[in-house]
Amino acid sequence: MKPGDVRSFQGKKAIVAAFGIWAAKDRTDYTHIHITGDNKNFKHVTVCNNPRSKKRYNRVLFRDLQRLLIAYDKWPYDKGARDAKS
């Protein structure tokens, strides 16, 4: 699958969707995890580890996406830092 691919379950109210997910630091040195889809129905969203961010901060979602990136060896930063400002 590639980002934007979507498959639906017949007779169910569920889909399997492929998203691109990656991490990058911003200019304040906090990490944002980017999620992108098909650029039509789901464009681009980020979640960050900055607790002062009212729009992007979600501790649990950041942690779970970080774990996913670490599990597939795609976390580009110190794995020991986890939820820290990394």
Long-range contacts (C-beta under 8 A, 24 or more apart in sequence): 3-36, 3-37, 3-38, 4-37, 4-38, 4-39, 4-40, 5-38, 6-38, 17-42, 21-65, 21-68, 21-69, 21-74, 22-69, 22-74, 23-66, 23-69, 23-74, 23-75, 23-76, 23-77, 25-77, 29-85, 30-85, 31-77, 31-85, 31-86, 32-56, 33-62, 33-65, 33-66, 33-69, 35-65, 49-83, 49-84, 49-85, 49-86, 50-85, 59-83
